[in-house]
Amino acid sequence: MKLYKSEAPKIVSDFAQEFNFDELRPYYDNESDDAMRRMITYDPFYKAMAYLWPQMEKSEIIEKTLSTKSPCEFQTKFMSEAIWKIINSTSTGLTWSGIEQLDKNKSYLYVANHRDILMDSAILQIILDKEQFETSEITFGSNLMQQGFISDFSRMNRMFAVKREGTVKELYDISRQLSSYIRHTIVDKNVSVWIAQRNGRTKDGNDGTQTGLLKMLNLSGNKGFRKNFEELNIVPLTISYEYDPCDYLKVQELYLSSLHSKYVKAPGEDLNSILVGIKQPKGKIHVSFAKPIQHELVEIDKTINDNEKIKNLVNIIDKKIYKGYKLNPVNYMAYDLLNQSSIFENNYSASEKDNFVTYITDKCSNMTGEQDALINLFLTMYANPLINKLK
């Protein structure tokens, strides 16, 4: 079993020496005790504990919290139990495939499709823990990592902040620092990292890797395109939910975005999405691990233009993510309903179709907007994984 490492590495690569990662990184083991002592002073912490462990007395919560001595312990002894409780109460089962292709002693960059703010990366952690892999560090938007409870909770959960706002020069410097930290974590610390393939969750079910992500990752490399990405050990990761977390909230946002040039989130909207994502029924959940992208880089590197190399790598990641989809009847039904066809009718029953139509109609009836347009957005969200897999 791989040893858990929550301390600063003794050797730091040249590319990481330029930066101070203290405001970015998760907590080290020797910072955990203070963080846990702060945790028991936060009211939101007890509200979360009451939801997860309603039978637990406050004194037991305090004892459990203060006995946690490292971020790895927080993930494996604290969060793992909590996430399994959520999975067992809000899904009809979690399965996974492809992890046997990975080496427990190696670190990877899990580039994943992104459907839920918290659950996507949390589900990966419990799978890694179950399979006796070390848990990973996790990218998390700095807009979500506020001071106080959220900050302490996130950094104890091995999350590190991704800043997304600033001037052009500031964003470039932020990208260089983030790139260096990710490479430092994988190469120097030998710890894996989870990162979404794009900024923000996929709202329409059409997952796609942003070229900017790969350009950012390449900023910290000094060994040429092929070597830069070989040492990151990219593993495309696909998470498939039968019922997309926050589906109706995403459809509402898409609809309102179509009416305005820019959608402006209401105060507390992200926190509400986290809570809905935790509590909403998800049906079946499947996580697919693709083979690490290594030998493909040899062929990509023959391309002269760096931008073309990035585009080719994006296409490979997307193809592996699409291949990893675990399709459900809802995806086939959505496609047929959207296209007024019966192409995939052998993949679902008449009663399943009736129930799905009722599900969508009920959700849309409580939303703001023209009903046919809302229903069309709903169907598109669920049809797109099938459409992408057919490619």
N, C-alpha and C positions, 0 to 999 in steps of 0.2 A: 504494500500500500504506500502511495506517495505521501511523504511527510508534508504537513501543513506549514507554510512559511508566511508569517505576518510581520516579519522584521525587515529592516533595511539590509540590502545585500552588502557584503564586504567589498565586492568589486563592482564598479560602475563604469559602463562603456563611455567612450569619448563623446558620443552623441548626446548623452544624458547629463554630462557634467556642466553644461551651460545653464541648466535650469534648476530652480528650487521648486520641488514638487509638494512642499508641505501643505499649501492651501488646496491642493488638487487631490492628493492621495487619500486612501482609507487610513484608518488609525492603525498604528503599530500595537503590538501586544502590550508594551509598557504604558500605553495611553488608554487602554481599555478600562482599567479600574475606575479612573476619573469619569470616563464617559458613562459607565454603568451607574455610577453614583448620581450623575446628573439625570440619567434616564428616569430614575424613580421619583424625581421632583416634577415631572411633566404630567399634567392632567390627561392630555391626549393618549399618553402611553397606557394609562389605566383603562381608558375607554376601549382601546384596541385589545388589551388583555381580557377585558370583560366579554368582548365578542368572541375571542378565540378560546378562552378557558373560563366560561361563566361559573364553573364550580369552584374555582380557585380563590382562596381568601387573599386579601391584600398582603398579609404577612408572608404568604407563600410566594406571591409574585415578587416581592422584594428579595426574598431569599434566592429565588431562581435567577433573578437579574444580577445580584451581586456575586453569585457564584460563577458567572460567565467572565472568563479571564482573557479572551482574545477574540478578534473578528472571526476567525475560523470556527471557534467554539460557538460564537453567536449564530453563525450560519447553520452549523451541523447539529447543535444541541437545542437551539432556541427556535430559529426560523424554520428549520426543516420540519419540525413537529407542527408548527403553525401552518405551513403551506400544505402539508399533507391533510390537515384538518379541512382546509379550504377546498382542496381537490376532492376529498371524499364527500363533502357536503354540497358542492356546486357542480360536480361533473358526474358522468356515468362511467368514468374510467380514464386512466392515463396510461398510454403505451409509448414505447420508443424503439427505434431501430438504428443500426449502423454504428453504435458506439464501440462495437467489437473491432472496428477498423482503426481505433485510436490506441495510443500507447499511454498508459497511466503515468509514465515517468517523463513525458514530454508536455510542453505547454503549447497552447493553441490560441489563435484568434478566432473566436466563434462569431462569424458575420451572419446575423439572423434577420429574417423578416420580423416585423414589429407590429403586433396587434394589440397588446395591452401594456400600459405604463409599468406596472409592477410584476404581473404574473409571468410574462414571457421569460424574463431572466431568472425569476424565482423558481420556476418549474425546472429550468436547466440545472439549478443548484441542487435540487433534491434528487434529480436523476444522477448527477455526478456523484453525490454523496452515497446514493444507493448502490452505485456500481464501483464504489471505493476509489473514485478519482478525487483529486483535490478540487474543491470548489473554485470558482473563478472570481476575479474582480469584475465589476460591472460599471459600464458607463451610465451616467444619470444626469439629466439636464440640470444645469445650475439654477434654472428658474424654479425647479422643484425642491432643490436642496437649500431650503431657507435655514436661517439660524435657529438654534434651539433644538427641539425634539427631532424634527425632520433631519437636520444636519447630523446629530449624534446617531440617530437610528440608521441613516444611510451609510455613514462612514464606518460604523460597526458591522454593517452588512457588506463590507468590502466594495462599496460604491465609490466612484470618483467623479468629480464634477466636470461636465462639458459646458463651457461657456459659448453662447451663440450670438452675443450682441457686442457691438463695438464699431469703430471706424474700420476702413479697409485695412489699414496698417495694423490696428489692434487685432483684428480677426486673423490676419496672417501670423502674427506673433503667437496668438492663442493656438492656432493650428499647429505651429511648430512645437510648442510646448506639449500639446496633447499627443502629437505623433511621437515625440521623444519619450513621453511617459508610457505609452502603450508598448513601444519597442523595449524600453527599459524593463517593464514588468515581465514581458515574455522572454527576453534574452538574458537579462541580469538576474531577475528574481525567479525565473523558470515557473511563472504563475500564468495561468490562462486568463483571457479577457473576453467578456461578452460585449458586443457592440451591435447596434441596429444598423441595417444596411442603408438607412436613410434617416434624415432628421424627422422626428415625430412618428406617430403611428400611421400605418396605412389605413386610410379611411374608406377606400372604395374596393378593397380586396385585391388591388392590382399592385402586387409587391414588385419593387424595382430598386436595384442598387444605384446609389448616386455616385457619379464619377468623382465628385468632390471628396467623398469619403476616401477613395483609393489614392487620390492626389495628396490628401492630408497624410495618409499613412506613409507615403513615399518620401515626405519631406525630411524625415529623420534618418533616412538611409544614405549611406555613403559608399555603397558597394556595387552600384548599378542596379537596374530594374529587377532583373531575375533574382539576384542574391538578396536584395532588399525584401522581396516578398517571400522568398523561400524561408528566411529566418522567422517570419511572422507565423508560418504554419496555418494558413487560413483554412478553416472548416466552415463551409456553408451550412447553416442550420435552419431547418424549416419547422415552424410550429403551426399545427392545424387544429383549430377549434371547430367543433361541429356548429356551435352558435357563437359567432364573433362577439367577444366582450365589448360592451358598450355599443352594440350595433345601432340601436336607435339614436344614441347621442351622436354617433358618427354621421348617420344619414341626415339628421337635423343640421349638423354643421355644414355638410356638403350642400344641402339645399340653400341655406342662408348665404353660403359663400358664392353660390351661383347668382345671387341677387345683388351682391355687393362686391366691390373690388377687393376688399380684404376683410376676413373674418376676425373680429376682435373678441377674445375670450373674456367672459365675465369673471370678476374676482372669485376665487375659490373653485373655478371650473375644473382645473387639473386635479385638485384633491377629490372633488366629486367623482371624476372619472376613475380615479384609483379605487374609491369605495365601491362604485358600481361594478368595476371590473372584478373586484374580489367577490362580491355577493351574487352577481348575476349567474344564472344557470348556464353552463357551457357545453353540455352534452359530452361527446367523446373528445379527448385531447390526444394528439400524437405529436411526438418530436422525432424528426429524422436528422441524423448526423451523416453528412456526406464525407467522402474521402478527402483528406487534406489536399489542397491544391499545390502540387509540387511539379510533377513531370509536365503538366500543361504549360508551365512557365518557360520551359525550354523552347517550345514552338512560338509562344507569344513574343519572346525576346528577339526573335528573328526579324520582327517588324522594326523598321527604322525609326518611325515617328513615335515619340513617347505617348502622345495623345491616343494614338491607335492602340498602343499596348494597353493603356488604361481601359479603353472601350472593349477590347477583347477580353480582358480579365473580368470586367463588369458582366459581359455576356456569359462567361463561364459560371460565375457565381449565381447569376439569375437562373441559368439552365438547371444547375444543381438544386437550387431552392425550389423551382417549379417541379422538378422530378420528385422531390421529397414530400410533396403534398399528399396527405391522406384524405381522399375525397369522401364525402358523406352524401346521403340522399338529398340533403338540402342544396348541395351544389348542382346536382343534375336537375332537380326540380326547378331551381332558379333559372338555369339555362333554358329549359323548355318553356317556362312561363314567359321569360323575357323575349324569346324568339317565336312564341306561339307555335311551338313544334312538339313532336313526340319522339325525338331522336333518342333520348335516353330513358324512355319510359320503363325499360326493363330494370332500371336501377332504383326504382321506388314503387310503392303501392299507391293506389287511389286514395286510401285513407291517410297515408303520409302526406300526400299532396294537399289534401283538404286541410289537414292540420297546419301545414306550412303556410298556406294562403291565409288561414285564420290568424296565425301568429303575426304575419306581416301586417294584415289589415288592422288588427287590434293595436299594434305598436304605432302605426301611422295615424290612426284616428285620434291619438293623444298628442300629436305633433303639430307644429305650426307650418302651414304651407298647403299647396295644391296636392290633393291626395294621389292622383295618378303619377305626378312627378316624384313624390316621395316613395311610392311603391316601386317605381322604375329604378330609383337609386338603391333601394333595398335589394332588389333582384340582381342588379349589376354587382353589388358587393359580394353576393354569394356565388354568382356565376363566374366571376373573374378567375378564381383559382383553377376551375375546370378549363376555362379558355386558355390560360397560361400553360397548363399541363399539356393541353392538346398541341401546343406549339412545338 
